[in-house]
Amino acid sequence: MNKKGYIDPGTGGMIISGGIWPIIVAVFLFITGFFSRYLIKPIKKGVLSLWQKIKAKN
């Protein structure tokens, strides 16, 4: 007996969306973490240092 399964028309979209969205979110979080770690923190540290120097001067 040959049994074949039926695949709904929306199954392909569900498989693709279920597989692609987590990858997109992971890449977005990686990029956000990279910018936070290597770009925003040094800028923030420099601004705070400059602010402290200006405060100490007054």
PDB file of N, CA, C and O in Angstrom:
ATOM      1  N   MET A   1       0.843  -1.174   0.000  1.00  0.00           N
ATOM      2  CA  MET A   1       0.000   0.000   0.000  1.00  0.00           C
ATOM      3  C   MET A   1       0.894   1.244   0.000  1.00  0.00           C
ATOM      4  O   MET A   1       1.831   1.342   0.792  1.00  0.00           O
ATOM      5  N   ASN A   2       0.604   2.164  -0.869  1.00  0.00           N
ATOM      6  CA  ASN A   2       1.387   3.388  -1.014  1.00  0.00           C
ATOM      7  C   ASN A   2       0.661   4.527  -0.311  1.00  0.00           C
ATOM      8  O   ASN A   2      -0.386   4.978  -0.775  1.00  0.00           O
ATOM      9  N   LYS A   3       1.213   4.993   0.804  1.00  0.00           N
ATOM     10  CA  LYS A   3       0.597   6.090   1.540  1.00  0.00           C
ATOM     11  C   LYS A   3       1.396   7.359   1.274  1.00  0.00           C
ATOM     12  O   LYS A   3       2.606   7.402   1.497  1.00  0.00           O
ATOM     13  N   LYS A   4       0.721   8.372   0.805  1.00  0.00           N
ATOM     14  CA  LYS A   4       1.351   9.658   0.561  1.00  0.00           C
ATOM     15  C   LYS A   4       0.692  10.690   1.467  1.00  0.00           C
ATOM     16  O   LYS A   4      -0.528  10.719   1.626  1.00  0.00           O
ATOM     17  N   GLY A   5       1.523  11.523   2.048  1.00  0.00           N
ATOM     18  CA  GLY A   5       1.003  12.561   2.932  1.00  0.00           C
ATOM     19  C   GLY A   5       0.591  13.782   2.125  1.00  0.00           C
ATOM     20  O   GLY A   5       1.126  14.058   1.051  1.00  0.00           O
ATOM     21  N   TYR A   6      -0.350  14.483   2.662  1.00  0.00           N
ATOM     22  CA  TYR A   6      -0.817  15.711   2.023  1.00  0.00           C
ATOM     23  C   TYR A   6      -0.156  16.897   2.699  1.00  0.00           C
ATOM     24  O   TYR A   6      -0.120  16.984   3.926  1.00  0.00           O
ATOM     25  N   ILE A   7       0.361  17.800   1.901  1.00  0.00           N
ATOM     26  CA  ILE A   7       0.983  19.004   2.432  1.00  0.00           C
ATOM     27  C   ILE A   7       0.103  20.190   2.054  1.00  0.00           C
ATOM     28  O   ILE A   7      -0.202  20.402   0.881  1.00  0.00           O
ATOM     29  N   ASP A   8      -0.299  20.956   3.059  1.00  0.00           N
ATOM     30  CA  ASP A   8      -1.127  22.139   2.830  1.00  0.00           C
ATOM     31  C   ASP A   8      -0.362  23.171   2.008  1.00  0.00           C
ATOM     32  O   ASP A   8       0.869  23.156   1.987  1.00  0.00           O
ATOM     33  N   PRO A   9      -1.078  24.063   1.333  1.00  0.00           N
ATOM     34  CA  PRO A   9      -0.406  25.129   0.600  1.00  0.00           C
ATOM     35  C   PRO A   9       0.364  26.090   1.515  1.00  0.00           C
ATOM     36  O   PRO A   9       1.340  26.698   1.077  1.00  0.00           O
ATOM     37  N   GLY A  10      -0.051  26.236   2.758  1.00  0.00           N
ATOM     38  CA  GLY A  10       0.620  27.150   3.668  1.00  0.00           C
ATOM     39  C   GLY A  10       1.790  26.531   4.424  1.00  0.00           C
ATOM     40  O   GLY A  10       2.470  27.231   5.174  1.00  0.00           O
ATOM     41  N   THR A  11       2.037  25.253   4.247  1.00  0.00           N
ATOM     42  CA  THR A  11       3.087  24.572   4.998  1.00  0.00           C
ATOM     43  C   THR A  11       4.474  25.093   4.641  1.00  0.00           C
ATOM     44  O   THR A  11       5.317  25.259   5.522  1.00  0.00           O
ATOM     45  N   GLY A  12       4.718  25.349   3.370  1.00  0.00           N
ATOM     46  CA  GLY A  12       6.027  25.854   2.953  1.00  0.00           C
ATOM     47  C   GLY A  12       6.335  27.194   3.589  1.00  0.00           C
ATOM     48  O   GLY A  12       7.447  27.428   4.063  1.00  0.00           O
ATOM     49  N   GLY A  13       5.345  28.071   3.598  1.00  0.00           N
ATOM     50  CA  GLY A  13       5.533  29.373   4.229  1.00  0.00           C
ATOM     51  C   GLY A  13       5.769  29.252   5.725  1.00  0.00           C
ATOM     52  O   GLY A  13       6.562  29.999   6.297  1.00  0.00           O
ATOM     53  N   MET A  14       5.087  28.318   6.349  1.00  0.00           N
ATOM     54  CA  MET A  14       5.258  28.118   7.776  1.00  0.00           C
ATOM     55  C   MET A  14       6.661  27.582   8.070  1.00  0.00           C
ATOM     56  O   MET A  14       7.284  27.996   9.048  1.00  0.00           O
ATOM     57  N   ILE A  15       7.153  26.687   7.253  1.00  0.00           N
ATOM     58  CA  ILE A  15       8.501  26.142   7.454  1.00  0.00           C
ATOM     59  C   ILE A  15       9.547  27.229   7.240  1.00  0.00           C
ATOM     60  O   ILE A  15      10.492  27.351   8.019  1.00  0.00           O
ATOM     61  N   ILE A  16       9.377  28.010   6.191  1.00  0.00           N
ATOM     62  CA  ILE A  16      10.336  29.074   5.894  1.00  0.00           C
ATOM     63  C   ILE A  16      10.307  30.138   6.982  1.00  0.00           C
ATOM     64  O   ILE A  16      11.358  30.567   7.458  1.00  0.00           O
ATOM     65  N   SER A  17       9.116  30.567   7.377  1.00  0.00           N
ATOM     66  CA  SER A  17       9.035  31.617   8.398  1.00  0.00           C
ATOM     67  C   SER A  17       9.529  31.100   9.744  1.00  0.00           C
ATOM     68  O   SER A  17      10.116  31.859  10.516  1.00  0.00           O
ATOM     69  N   GLY A  18       9.309  29.853  10.031  1.00  0.00           N
ATOM     70  CA  GLY A  18       9.779  29.273  11.282  1.00  0.00           C
ATOM     71  C   GLY A  18      11.279  29.088  11.303  1.00  0.00           C
ATOM     72  O   GLY A  18      11.881  29.035  12.375  1.00  0.00           O
ATOM     73  N   GLY A  19      11.893  28.989  10.133  1.00  0.00           N
ATOM     74  CA  GLY A  19      13.337  28.787  10.074  1.00  0.00           C
ATOM     75  C   GLY A  19      14.116  30.061   9.854  1.00  0.00           C
ATOM     76  O   GLY A  19      15.274  30.153  10.262  1.00  0.00           O
ATOM     77  N   ILE A  20      13.515  31.039   9.222  1.00  0.00           N
ATOM     78  CA  ILE A  20      14.243  32.257   8.871  1.00  0.00           C
ATOM     79  C   ILE A  20      14.153  33.310   9.976  1.00  0.00           C
ATOM     80  O   ILE A  20      15.142  33.992  10.245  1.00  0.00           O
ATOM     81  N   TRP A  21      13.011  33.459  10.614  1.00  0.00           N
ATOM     82  CA  TRP A  21      12.864  34.497  11.640  1.00  0.00           C
ATOM     83  C   TRP A  21      13.859  34.361  12.784  1.00  0.00           C
ATOM     84  O   TRP A  21      14.441  35.366  13.195  1.00  0.00           O
ATOM     85  N   PRO A  22      14.079  33.164  13.315  1.00  0.00           N
ATOM     86  CA  PRO A  22      15.084  33.065  14.391  1.00  0.00           C
ATOM     87  C   PRO A  22      16.484  33.473  13.925  1.00  0.00           C
ATOM     88  O   PRO A  22      17.249  34.047  14.700  1.00  0.00           O
ATOM     89  N   ILE A  23      16.819  33.187  12.684  1.00  0.00           N
ATOM     90  CA  ILE A  23      18.126  33.574  12.152  1.00  0.00           C
ATOM     91  C   ILE A  23      18.220  35.084  12.036  1.00  0.00           C
ATOM     92  O   ILE A  23      19.245  35.669  12.387  1.00  0.00           O
ATOM     93  N   ILE A  24      17.162  35.726  11.546  1.00  0.00           N
ATOM     94  CA  ILE A  24      17.149  37.183  11.416  1.00  0.00           C
ATOM     95  C   ILE A  24      17.270  37.837  12.789  1.00  0.00           C
ATOM     96  O   ILE A  24      18.026  38.794  12.957  1.00  0.00           O
ATOM     97  N   VAL A  25      16.535  37.329  13.761  1.00  0.00           N
ATOM     98  CA  VAL A  25      16.588  37.891  15.112  1.00  0.00           C
ATOM     99  C   VAL A  25      17.976  37.703  15.715  1.00  0.00           C
ATOM    100  O   VAL A  25      18.494  38.613  16.363  1.00  0.00           O
ATOM    101  N   ALA A  26      18.586  36.536  15.513  1.00  0.00           N
ATOM    102  CA  ALA A  26      19.918  36.283  16.055  1.00  0.00           C
ATOM    103  C   ALA A  26      20.949  37.226  15.444  1.00  0.00           C
ATOM    104  O   ALA A  26      21.805  37.748  16.159  1.00  0.00           O
ATOM    105  N   VAL A  27      20.881  37.452  14.138  1.00  0.00           N
ATOM    106  CA  VAL A  27      21.817  38.373  13.484  1.00  0.00           C
ATOM    107  C   VAL A  27      21.607  39.791  13.998  1.00  0.00           C
ATOM    108  O   VAL A  27      22.576  40.502  14.262  1.00  0.00           O
ATOM    109  N   PHE A  28      20.358  40.209  14.142  1.00  0.00           N
ATOM    110  CA  PHE A  28      20.055  41.543  14.657  1.00  0.00           C
ATOM    111  C   PHE A  28      20.605  41.730  16.072  1.00  0.00           C
ATOM    112  O   PHE A  28      21.198  42.765  16.376  1.00  0.00           O
ATOM    113  N   LEU A  29      20.411  40.731  16.936  1.00  0.00           N
ATOM    114  CA  LEU A  29      20.908  40.825  18.306  1.00  0.00           C
ATOM    115  C   LEU A  29      22.431  40.833  18.347  1.00  0.00           C
ATOM    116  O   LEU A  29      23.027  41.526  19.171  1.00  0.00           O
ATOM    117  N   PHE A  30      23.063  40.066  17.462  1.00  0.00           N
ATOM    118  CA  PHE A  30      24.524  40.061  17.392  1.00  0.00           C
ATOM    119  C   PHE A  30      25.053  41.432  17.001  1.00  0.00           C
ATOM    120  O   PHE A  30      25.996  41.937  17.611  1.00  0.00           O
ATOM    121  N   ILE A  31      24.445  42.034  15.981  1.00  0.00           N
ATOM    122  CA  ILE A  31      24.880  43.365  15.529  1.00  0.00           C
ATOM    123  C   ILE A  31      24.646  44.398  16.621  1.00  0.00           C
ATOM    124  O   ILE A  31      25.503  45.250  16.858  1.00  0.00           O
ATOM    125  N   THR A  32      23.503  44.335  17.286  1.00  0.00           N
ATOM    126  CA  THR A  32      23.205  45.269  18.368  1.00  0.00           C
ATOM    127  C   THR A  32      24.206  45.119  19.510  1.00  0.00           C
ATOM    128  O   THR A  32      24.685  46.117  20.048  1.00  0.00           O
ATOM    129  N   GLY A  33      24.520  43.898  19.878  1.00  0.00           N
ATOM    130  CA  GLY A  33      25.499  43.654  20.933  1.00  0.00           C
ATOM    131  C   GLY A  33      26.877  44.143  20.546  1.00  0.00           C
ATOM    132  O   GLY A  33      27.592  44.699  21.379  1.00  0.00           O
ATOM    133  N   PHE A  34      27.262  43.949  19.299  1.00  0.00           N
ATOM    134  CA  PHE A  34      28.565  44.416  18.828  1.00  0.00           C
ATOM    135  C   PHE A  34      28.660  45.932  18.932  1.00  0.00           C
ATOM    136  O   PHE A  34      29.643  46.459  19.454  1.00  0.00           O
ATOM    137  N   PHE A  35      27.636  46.638  18.436  1.00  0.00           N
ATOM    138  CA  PHE A  35      27.654  48.096  18.499  1.00  0.00           C
ATOM    139  C   PHE A  35      27.660  48.579  19.940  1.00  0.00           C
ATOM    140  O   PHE A  35      28.347  49.546  20.267  1.00  0.00           O
ATOM    141  N   SER A  36      26.907  47.920  20.797  1.00  0.00           N
ATOM    142  CA  SER A  36      26.846  48.317  22.202  1.00  0.00           C
ATOM    143  C   SER A  36      28.206  48.135  22.869  1.00  0.00           C
ATOM    144  O   SER A  36      28.646  48.989  23.639  1.00  0.00           O
ATOM    145  N   ARG A  37      28.856  47.040  22.575  1.00  0.00           N
ATOM    146  CA  ARG A  37      30.120  46.715  23.254  1.00  0.00           C
ATOM    147  C   ARG A  37      31.285  47.548  22.731  1.00  0.00           C
ATOM    148  O   ARG A  37      32.060  48.094  23.515  1.00  0.00           O
ATOM    149  N   TYR A  38      31.409  47.646  21.421  1.00  0.00           N
ATOM    150  CA  TYR A  38      32.618  48.221  20.849  1.00  0.00           C
ATOM    151  C   TYR A  38      32.486  49.657  20.349  1.00  0.00           C
ATOM    152  O   TYR A  38      33.498  50.282  20.033  1.00  0.00           O
ATOM    153  N   LEU A  39      31.294  50.188  20.270  1.00  0.00           N
ATOM    154  CA  LEU A  39      31.152  51.556  19.779  1.00  0.00           C
ATOM    155  C   LEU A  39      30.508  52.493  20.799  1.00  0.00           C
ATOM    156  O   LEU A  39      31.008  53.595  21.028  1.00  0.00           O
ATOM    157  N   ILE A  40      29.417  52.072  21.406  1.00  0.00           N
ATOM    158  CA  ILE A  40      28.687  52.970  22.294  1.00  0.00           C
ATOM    159  C   ILE A  40      29.409  53.127  23.631  1.00  0.00           C
ATOM    160  O   ILE A  40      29.513  54.244  24.138  1.00  0.00           O
ATOM    161  N   LYS A  41      29.908  52.036  24.211  1.00  0.00           N
ATOM    162  CA  LYS A  41      30.569  52.129  25.516  1.00  0.00           C
ATOM    163  C   LYS A  41      31.810  53.017  25.478  1.00  0.00           C
ATOM    164  O   LYS A  41      31.962  53.845  26.377  1.00  0.00           O
ATOM    165  N   PRO A  42      32.713  52.901  24.493  1.00  0.00           N
ATOM    166  CA  PRO A  42      33.869  53.807  24.471  1.00  0.00           C
ATOM    167  C   PRO A  42      33.467  55.272  24.294  1.00  0.00           C
ATOM    168  O   PRO A  42      34.083  56.160  24.884  1.00  0.00           O
ATOM    169  N   ILE A  43      32.449  55.525  23.494  1.00  0.00           N
ATOM    170  CA  ILE A  43      31.980  56.901  23.306  1.00  0.00           C
ATOM    171  C   ILE A  43      31.411  57.424  24.623  1.00  0.00           C
ATOM    172  O   ILE A  43      31.696  58.552  25.025  1.00  0.00           O
ATOM    173  N   LYS A  44      30.607  56.601  25.290  1.00  0.00           N
ATOM    174  CA  LYS A  44      30.021  56.997  26.570  1.00  0.00           C
ATOM    175  C   LYS A  44      31.117  57.257  27.604  1.00  0.00           C
ATOM    176  O   LYS A  44      31.045  58.228  28.358  1.00  0.00           O
ATOM    177  N   LYS A  45      32.127  56.392  27.637  1.00  0.00           N
ATOM    178  CA  LYS A  45      33.230  56.559  28.575  1.00  0.00           C
ATOM    179  C   LYS A  45      33.982  57.867  28.303  1.00  0.00           C
ATOM    180  O   LYS A  45      34.349  58.577  29.239  1.00  0.00           O
ATOM    181  N   GLY A  46      34.208  58.181  27.035  1.00  0.00           N
ATOM    182  CA  GLY A  46      34.891  59.420  26.676  1.00  0.00           C
ATOM    183  C   GLY A  46      34.087  60.649  27.048  1.00  0.00           C
ATOM    184  O   GLY A  46      34.645  61.628  27.543  1.00  0.00           O
ATOM    185  N   VAL A  47      32.790  60.612  26.819  1.00  0.00           N
ATOM    186  CA  VAL A  47      31.928  61.752  27.159  1.00  0.00           C
ATOM    187  C   VAL A  47      31.891  61.956  28.672  1.00  0.00           C
ATOM    188  O   VAL A  47      31.959  63.089  29.147  1.00  0.00           O
ATOM    189  N   LEU A  48      31.783  60.861  29.433  1.00  0.00           N
ATOM    190  CA  LEU A  48      31.768  60.981  30.891  1.00  0.00           C
ATOM    191  C   LEU A  48      33.100  61.510  31.414  1.00  0.00           C
ATOM    192  O   LEU A  48      33.125  62.306  32.352  1.00  0.00           O
ATOM    193  N   SER A  49      34.194  61.077  30.820  1.00  0.00           N
ATOM    194  CA  SER A  49      35.510  61.569  31.219  1.00  0.00           C
ATOM    195  C   SER A  49      35.635  63.064  30.946  1.00  0.00           C
ATOM    196  O   SER A  49      36.138  63.819  31.778  1.00  0.00           O
ATOM    197  N   LEU A  50      35.173  63.477  29.779  1.00  0.00           N
ATOM    198  CA  LEU A  50      35.201  64.894  29.425  1.00  0.00           C
ATOM    199  C   LEU A  50      34.322  65.697  30.377  1.00  0.00           C
ATOM    200  O   LEU A  50      34.696  66.792  30.797  1.00  0.00           O
ATOM    201  N   TRP A  51      33.168  65.161  30.715  1.00  0.00           N
ATOM    202  CA  TRP A  51      32.244  65.836  31.638  1.00  0.00           C
ATOM    203  C   TRP A  51      32.872  66.021  33.009  1.00  0.00           C
ATOM    204  O   TRP A  51      32.723  67.072  33.632  1.00  0.00           O
ATOM    205  N   GLN A  52      33.579  64.989  33.481  1.00  0.00           N
ATOM    206  CA  GLN A  52      34.235  65.069  34.785  1.00  0.00           C
ATOM    207  C   GLN A  52      35.346  66.118  34.773  1.00  0.00           C
ATOM    208  O   GLN A  52      35.538  66.825  35.763  1.00  0.00           O
ATOM    209  N   LYS A  53      36.078  66.226  33.664  1.00  0.00           N
ATOM    210  CA  LYS A  53      37.130  67.237  33.550  1.00  0.00           C
ATOM    211  C   LYS A  53      36.535  68.645  33.567  1.00  0.00           C
ATOM    212  O   LYS A  53      37.094  69.555  34.179  1.00  0.00           O
ATOM    213  N   ILE A  54      35.419  68.815  32.904  1.00  0.00           N
ATOM    214  CA  ILE A  54      34.763  70.130  32.864  1.00  0.00           C
ATOM    215  C   ILE A  54      34.241  70.477  34.262  1.00  0.00           C
ATOM    216  O   ILE A  54      34.352  71.623  34.698  1.00  0.00           O
ATOM    217  N   LYS A  55      33.678  69.499  34.959  1.00  0.00           N
ATOM    218  CA  LYS A  55      33.157  69.727  36.309  1.00  0.00           C
ATOM    219  C   LYS A  55      34.287  70.069  37.276  1.00  0.00           C
ATOM    220  O   LYS A  55      34.129  70.938  38.134  1.00  0.00           O
ATOM    221  N   ALA A  56      35.419  69.393  37.142  1.00  0.00           N
ATOM    222  CA  ALA A  56      36.552  69.616  38.046  1.00  0.00           C
ATOM    223  C   ALA A  56      37.160  70.983  37.815  1.00  0.00           C
ATOM    224  O   ALA A  56      37.734  71.573  38.731  1.00  0.00           O
ATOM    225  N   LYS A  57      37.041  71.488  36.605  1.00  0.00           N
ATOM    226  CA  LYS A  57      37.607  72.786  36.249  1.00  0.00           C
ATOM    227  C   LYS A  57      36.837  73.916  36.933  1.00  0.00           C
ATOM    228  O   LYS A  57      37.421  74.935  37.298  1.00  0.00           O
ATOM    229  N   ASN A  58      35.535  73.736  37.103  1.00  0.00           N
ATOM    230  CA  ASN A  58      34.700  74.794  37.705  1.00  0.00           C
ATOM    231  C   ASN A  58      34.824  74.787  39.166  1.00  0.00           C
ATOM    232  O   ASN A  58      34.198  75.602  39.843  1.00  0.00           O
TER     233      ASN A  58
END
